[in-house]
Amino acid sequence: MKTVPRSLLLLGVLTALTLFIFAYLSKKVDHFQQQELLKEDISSTTHDRFDKMTNTTNHVLSAAMRISERGQKALFVTLINDAFLPFTFSWLCNTQGMGIHNQVLFITGDKESARKINEKWPAVTAVYLDGVHSGNQEYSHVGYVEMMVRRSEILLQILEKNIPIFLFEVDCMWIRNPLKNLQSYSDVDMVVNAVSERSKIIAGGFLYLHPTEASKQVWRALTKQLTDLRKKIKNSPDTKLISESENDQIYLSQLVFSNYGGLKFKILSTQEYADGKWYKLSKEKREQLKPYLINNNWVIGNAAKIKRAKEWGHWFLKDSGECDQDRVQRVVGQGLV
């Protein structure tokens, strides 16, 4: 039996080792390329998302600048999603004779809602904003809180444009136009609304913001707190309950009552700007009050709010989609609530 020369054995070992190293490095390079492609894909998706949000934000800011005549007029603004369209149309019927619609900006969570509002009520402006949850969102749940974060973000950007902001919500009945009353408090930075039975708490959805440095500092701090909260709850389902110690109303109340940034504020009483506790008052007490409006809160769920509004004659939208002019005349024209 012939012996294989050592040189040939060494060559064979080196060849095998070379092939092994080549195969190993090829796999590593392929894995690295896949990782880089994945990073590029994630980066591209993130940039696309950022670009989309930037574009919709720019549309909102452009509309705000136009409506307010670059800050010369107050901007009535509210954020809604598709679930709040019925409230929106009822409110529009309610306020149609108050001469304010050309100052109203609806920020909507979907393009279809914006289209419907603009089509039916051309005097107001509705603009789509990305990142707003759809459907019914219950107070102090993840979906609702995330909507409030988005609202705070866009309001800060409007405020930074030196535009006076009148923030309102559409689940509310207006008896008379409150604008002149709100603007009469010109020596403060912010006009806020009290909440029944809760001291040191203000309503988060009814505010008049003068674009002063103090108001901006408060709103920057609020937005920072809310964006930090969003990071904590980002992987939670929309329906998860969040502690009531962590939401926009609590954060804002703490900032206001601590006079953050040197803030000066005026608190509106619930006698003039009533909340949902008005519905629990005696008939005698209700008749003594002459509020500008009644917020339909202190009740949970859109269906319950609509039911209560209809029972009290505070719903101004017929099933046909037309305005109930008799009810509008009774409430706005005669002040009968």
Buried (B, 14 or more C-beta within 10 A) or exposed (E): EEEEEEEEEEEEEEEEEEEEEEEEEEEEEEEEEEEEEEEEEEEEEEEEEEEEBEEBBEBBBEBBBEBBEEBEBBBBBBBBBBBBBBBBBBBBBBBBBEEBBEBBBBBBBBEEBBEBBBEEBEEBBBBBBBBBBBEBBBBBBBBBBBBBBBBBBBBBBBBEBBBBBBBBBBBBBBBBBBBEBBBEBEEBBBBBBBBBEEEEBBBBBBBBBBBBEBBBBBBBBBBEBBEEBBEEBEEBEBEEEBEEEBBBBBBBBBBBBEEBBEBBBBBBEBEBBBBBBBBEBEEEEBEEBEBBBBBBBBBEEBEEBBEBBEEBBBBBBEEEEEBBBEBBEBBBEEEEB
